[in-house]
Amino acid sequence: MRKTSAIPRSWTYQRYSSHTALGRRAKRASSCSIGSGEGRTIRSLLEEMLSLAGVDARIELDPARLRPSDIPSLVGDPDKLKALGWAPKLTVTDALRDVLGPRVPGAA
């Protein structure tokens, strides 16, 4: 395990849930992750948000606030849901624009 902020995570953005409809399509009950299958670090999300907001800031890492150990990667596999007809319609960038709202050109 490593103490770092560069652990990739899977991020998927859903404005409205379609999980119930997908559950009806499944032939048997099972669990699955809703994820894009692509990993992004928190740092990359922060850098993109700052860029969208037009903010020039220096990102500093405080090692004392990092987890003492973490798994190397946590990225969801969307294959089960894709087999039921699901595909992500919104991107992480869409989510960041929504969070920033009217402060960003092209935001919701």
DRENMARGU-440852 format. One record per residue: x, y, z of N, C-alpha, C in turn; chain; residue number from 0; residue in one letter. Coordinates in steps of 0.2 Angstrom, whole numbers. Atoms other than C-alpha are relative to their C-alpha. Layout:
% residues N
+-------+-------+-------+-------+-------+-------+-------+-------+-------+-------+------+------+
:  n.px :  n.py :  n.pz : ca.px : ca.py : ca.pz :  c.px :  c.py :  c.pz : chain : resi : resn :
+-------+-------+-------+-------+-------+-------+-------+-------+-------+-------+------+------+
:     X :     Y :     Z :     X :     Y :     Z :     X :     Y :     Z :     A :  NUM :    a :
...
+-------+-------+-------+-------+-------+-------+-------+-------+-------+-------+------+------+
//
This chain:
% residues 108
+-------+-------+-------+-------+-------+-------+-------+-------+-------+-------+------+------+
:  n.px :  n.py :  n.pz : ca.px : ca.py : ca.pz :  c.px :  c.py :  c.pz : chain : resi : resn :
+-------+-------+-------+-------+-------+-------+-------+-------+-------+-------+------+------+
:     4 :    -6 :     0 :     0 :     0 :     0 :     4 :     6 :     0 :     A :    0 :    m :
:    -4 :    -6 :     0 :     6 :    18 :    -3 :    -4 :     6 :     2 :     A :    1 :    r :
:     3 :    -7 :    -2 :     3 :    35 :     4 :     1 :     5 :    -5 :     A :    2 :    k :
:     0 :    -5 :     5 :    -1 :    46 :   -10 :    -7 :     3 :    -2 :     A :    3 :    t :
:     6 :    -3 :     2 :   -14 :    57 :   -18 :    -1 :    -2 :    -7 :     A :    4 :    s :
:     0 :     2 :     7 :   -11 :    49 :   -35 :    -4 :    -6 :    -2 :     A :    5 :    a :
:     4 :     6 :     1 :   -23 :    35 :   -33 :    -6 :     1 :    -5 :     A :    6 :    i :
:     6 :    -1 :     4 :   -35 :    33 :   -48 :    -6 :    -2 :     3 :     A :    7 :    p :
:     6 :     2 :    -2 :   -53 :    32 :   -45 :    -5 :     1 :    -6 :     A :    8 :    r :
:     5 :     0 :     5 :   -68 :    29 :   -56 :    -5 :     5 :     2 :     A :    9 :    s :
:     5 :    -5 :    -1 :   -80 :    44 :   -58 :    -5 :     0 :    -5 :     A :   10 :    w :
:     6 :    -1 :     5 :   -97 :    44 :   -66 :    -5 :     5 :     2 :     A :   11 :    t :
:     5 :    -5 :    -2 :  -110 :    57 :   -66 :    -6 :    -1 :    -3 :     A :   12 :    y :
:     6 :     2 :     2 :  -128 :    54 :   -67 :    -5 :     6 :     3 :     A :   13 :    q :
:     5 :    -5 :    -2 :  -141 :    69 :   -66 :    -6 :    -4 :     3 :     A :   14 :    r :
:     6 :     3 :    -2 :  -155 :    57 :   -65 :     1 :    -8 :     0 :     A :   15 :    y :
:    -2 :     7 :    -1 :  -155 :    39 :   -60 :    -4 :    -4 :    -5 :     A :   16 :    s :
:     4 :     5 :     4 :  -160 :    25 :   -72 :     2 :    -7 :     2 :     A :   17 :    s :
:    -1 :     7 :    -2 :  -155 :    11 :   -61 :    -6 :    -5 :     1 :     A :   18 :    h :
:     5 :     4 :    -1 :  -172 :     5 :   -58 :    -2 :    -4 :    -7 :     A :   19 :    t :
:     1 :     3 :     7 :  -175 :     2 :   -77 :     5 :    -5 :    -2 :     A :   20 :    a :
:    -5 :     5 :     1 :  -159 :    -7 :   -78 :    -1 :    -6 :     4 :     A :   21 :    l :
:     1 :     6 :    -4 :  -163 :   -18 :   -64 :    -6 :    -5 :    -3 :     A :   22 :    g :
:     5 :     4 :     3 :  -179 :   -24 :   -73 :     3 :    -4 :    -6 :     A :   23 :    r :
:    -2 :     4 :     6 :  -169 :   -29 :   -88 :     5 :    -6 :     2 :     A :   24 :    r :
:    -5 :     5 :    -2 :  -157 :   -40 :   -78 :    -4 :    -7 :     1 :     A :   25 :    a :
:     3 :     7 :     0 :  -161 :   -59 :   -79 :     0 :    -3 :     7 :     A :   26 :    k :
:     0 :     2 :    -7 :  -156 :   -62 :   -61 :     3 :     6 :     4 :     A :   27 :    r :
:    -3 :    -6 :    -5 :  -151 :   -51 :   -46 :     7 :    -1 :     0 :     A :   28 :    a :
:    -7 :     0 :    -1 :  -133 :   -46 :   -45 :     2 :     7 :     2 :     A :   29 :    s :
:    -2 :    -7 :    -2 :  -123 :   -31 :   -39 :     5 :     2 :    -5 :     A :   30 :    s :
:    -5 :    -3 :     4 :  -113 :   -20 :   -50 :     2 :     7 :     2 :     A :   31 :    c :
:    -2 :    -7 :    -2 :  -103 :    -4 :   -49 :    -2 :     4 :    -6 :     A :   32 :    s :
:     2 :    -5 :     5 :  -109 :    11 :   -59 :     7 :     4 :    -1 :     A :   33 :    i :
:    -7 :    -4 :     1 :   -92 :    18 :   -66 :     1 :     0 :    -7 :     A :   34 :    g :
:    -2 :    -1 :     7 :   -85 :    24 :   -82 :     5 :    -5 :    -3 :     A :   35 :    s :
:    -5 :     4 :     2 :   -71 :    12 :   -82 :     7 :     3 :    -1 :     A :   36 :    g :
:    -6 :    -4 :     1 :   -58 :    26 :   -83 :     2 :     3 :     7 :     A :   37 :    e :
:    -2 :    -2 :    -6 :   -48 :    31 :   -68 :     3 :     7 :     0 :     A :   38 :    g :
:    -3 :    -7 :    -1 :   -44 :    49 :   -63 :     2 :     2 :     7 :     A :   39 :    r :
:    -2 :    -2 :    -7 :   -35 :    56 :   -48 :    -4 :     6 :     2 :     A :   40 :    t :
:     3 :    -6 :    -3 :   -42 :    69 :   -36 :     3 :     6 :    -3 :     A :   41 :    i :
:    -4 :    -6 :     3 :   -28 :    81 :   -42 :    -2 :     1 :    -7 :     A :   42 :    r :
:     2 :    -2 :     7 :   -33 :    79 :   -60 :    -7 :     3 :     0 :     A :   43 :    s :
:     6 :    -4 :     0 :   -51 :    84 :   -56 :     0 :     7 :     3 :     A :   44 :    l :
:    -1 :    -7 :    -2 :   -45 :    99 :   -46 :     3 :     4 :    -5 :     A :   45 :    l :
:    -3 :    -4 :     6 :   -34 :   104 :   -60 :    -5 :     2 :    -5 :     A :   46 :    e :
:     5 :    -1 :     5 :   -48 :   103 :   -72 :    -5 :     5 :     2 :     A :   47 :    e :
:     4 :    -4 :    -2 :   -60 :   112 :   -61 :     3 :     7 :     1 :     A :   48 :    m :
:    -3 :    -6 :     0 :   -48 :   126 :   -58 :     1 :     3 :    -7 :     A :   49 :    l :
:    -1 :    -2 :     7 :   -45 :   127 :   -77 :    -7 :     3 :    -2 :     A :   50 :    s :
:     7 :    -2 :     2 :   -64 :   128 :   -80 :    -2 :     7 :     3 :     A :   51 :    l :
:     2 :    -6 :    -4 :   -66 :   142 :   -67 :     4 :     6 :    -2 :     A :   52 :    a :
:    -4 :    -6 :     1 :   -52 :   152 :   -74 :     4 :     2 :     6 :     A :   53 :    g :
:    -3 :    -2 :    -6 :   -43 :   151 :   -58 :     7 :    -2 :     0 :     A :   54 :    v :
:    -7 :     2 :     0 :   -24 :   151 :   -57 :     2 :    -1 :     7 :     A :   55 :    d :
:    -2 :     2 :    -7 :   -19 :   142 :   -41 :     5 :    -5 :     1 :     A :   56 :    a :
:    -5 :     5 :    -1 :    -5 :   132 :   -34 :    -3 :    -5 :     4 :     A :   57 :    r :
:     3 :     5 :    -4 :   -10 :   115 :   -28 :     6 :    -3 :     5 :     A :   58 :    i :
:    -5 :     2 :    -5 :     0 :   110 :   -12 :    -3 :    -7 :     3 :     A :   59 :    e :
:     1 :     7 :    -3 :     0 :    92 :    -5 :     2 :     0 :     7 :     A :   60 :    l :
:    -2 :     1 :    -7 :     0 :    90 :    14 :     1 :    -7 :     2 :     A :   61 :    d :
:     0 :     7 :    -1 :     7 :    73 :    17 :    -3 :    -2 :     7 :     A :   62 :    p :
:     3 :     2 :    -6 :     1 :    73 :    35 :    -8 :    -2 :    -1 :     A :   63 :    a :
:     7 :     1 :     1 :   -17 :    73 :    28 :    -2 :    -6 :    -5 :     A :   64 :    r :
:     0 :     5 :     5 :   -14 :    58 :    16 :    -2 :    -7 :     4 :     A :   65 :    l :
:     1 :     7 :    -4 :   -21 :    40 :    21 :     7 :    -3 :     0 :     A :   66 :    r :
:    -7 :     4 :    -1 :    -7 :    29 :    28 :     0 :    -5 :    -5 :     A :   67 :    p :
:     0 :     5 :     5 :   -12 :    16 :    15 :    -6 :     0 :    -4 :     A :   68 :    s :
:     6 :     0 :     4 :   -23 :    14 :     1 :     1 :    -5 :    -6 :     A :   69 :    d :
:    -1 :     5 :     5 :   -26 :     2 :   -13 :     2 :     4 :    -6 :     A :   70 :    i :
:    -3 :    -3 :     5 :   -17 :     6 :   -29 :    -4 :     3 :    -5 :     A :   71 :    p :
:     5 :    -3 :     5 :   -32 :     9 :   -40 :    -7 :    -3 :     2 :     A :   72 :    s :
:     7 :     2 :    -2 :   -51 :     9 :   -38 :    -4 :     2 :    -6 :     A :   73 :    l :
:     3 :    -2 :     6 :   -59 :     9 :   -55 :    -6 :    -5 :    -2 :     A :   74 :    v :
:     6 :     5 :     1 :   -77 :     2 :   -58 :     0 :    -2 :    -7 :     A :   75 :    g :
:     1 :     3 :     7 :   -80 :   -10 :   -73 :    -7 :     1 :    -2 :     A :   76 :    d :
:     7 :    -1 :     2 :   -96 :    -5 :   -82 :    -3 :    -5 :    -4 :     A :   77 :    p :
:     2 :     4 :     5 :   -97 :   -20 :   -92 :    -7 :    -4 :     1 :     A :   78 :    d :
:     6 :     3 :    -2 :  -112 :   -28 :   -83 :    -6 :     5 :    -2 :     A :   79 :    k :
:     5 :    -5 :     1 :  -122 :   -12 :   -85 :    -1 :     1 :    -8 :     A :   80 :    l :
:     0 :    -1 :     7 :  -117 :   -10 :  -103 :    -3 :    -5 :    -4 :     A :   81 :    k :
:     3 :     6 :     3 :  -123 :   -27 :  -107 :    -8 :     1 :     0 :     A :   82 :    a :
:     7 :    -1 :    -1 :  -140 :   -21 :  -101 :    -3 :     6 :    -4 :     A :   83 :    l :
:     1 :    -6 :     4 :  -139 :    -6 :  -113 :     2 :     7 :     3 :     A :   84 :    g :
:    -2 :    -6 :    -3 :  -132 :     7 :  -101 :     6 :     3 :    -3 :     A :   85 :    w :
:    -6 :    -4 :     2 :  -119 :    20 :  -106 :     0 :     6 :     3 :     A :   86 :    a :
:     0 :    -6 :    -3 :  -113 :    35 :   -98 :    -2 :     6 :    -5 :     A :   87 :    p :
:     2 :    -5 :     5 :  -121 :    50 :  -106 :     3 :     7 :     2 :     A :   88 :    k :
:    -3 :    -6 :    -2 :  -113 :    64 :   -96 :     8 :    -2 :     2 :     A :   89 :    l :
:    -7 :     1 :    -1 :   -94 :    66 :   -93 :     1 :     4 :     7 :     A :   90 :    t :
:    -2 :    -3 :    -6 :   -85 :    71 :   -77 :     1 :     8 :    -1 :     A :   91 :    v :
:     0 :    -7 :     2 :   -82 :    88 :   -86 :    -7 :     3 :     1 :     A :   92 :    t :
:     7 :    -2 :    -1 :  -101 :    90 :   -86 :    -2 :     1 :     7 :     A :   93 :    d :
:     2 :    -1 :    -7 :  -102 :    87 :   -68 :     4 :     6 :     3 :     A :   94 :    a :
:    -4 :    -6 :    -3 :   -88 :   100 :   -64 :    -3 :     6 :    -2 :     A :   95 :    l :
:     3 :    -6 :     3 :   -97 :   112 :   -75 :    -7 :     2 :     4 :     A :   96 :    r :
:     6 :    -1 :    -4 :  -113 :   109 :   -65 :     1 :     3 :     7 :     A :   97 :    d :
:    -2 :    -2 :    -6 :  -104 :   111 :   -49 :     1 :     8 :     0 :     A :   98 :    v :
:    -2 :    -7 :     0 :   -97 :   128 :   -54 :    -6 :     4 :    -2 :     A :   99 :    l :
:     6 :    -4 :     1 :  -114 :   133 :   -61 :     2 :     6 :    -5 :     A :  100 :    g :
:     0 :    -6 :     5 :  -116 :   150 :   -70 :     7 :     4 :     0 :     A :  101 :    p :
:    -6 :    -3 :     0 :   -98 :   155 :   -65 :     5 :    -2 :    -6 :     A :  102 :    r :
:    -4 :     3 :     5 :   -92 :   145 :   -80 :    -4 :     0 :    -7 :     A :  103 :    v :
:     3 :     0 :     7 :   -96 :   148 :   -99 :    -2 :    -8 :    -2 :     A :  104 :    p :
:     2 :     6 :     2 :  -106 :   133 :  -105 :    -3 :    -5 :     6 :     A :  105 :    g :
:     2 :     4 :    -6 :  -111 :   127 :   -87 :    -8 :     1 :     0 :     A :  106 :    a :
:     7 :     0 :    -1 :  -129 :   123 :   -83 :    -3 :     5 :     4 :     A :  107 :    a :
+-------+-------+-------+-------+-------+-------+-------+-------+-------+-------+------+------+
//
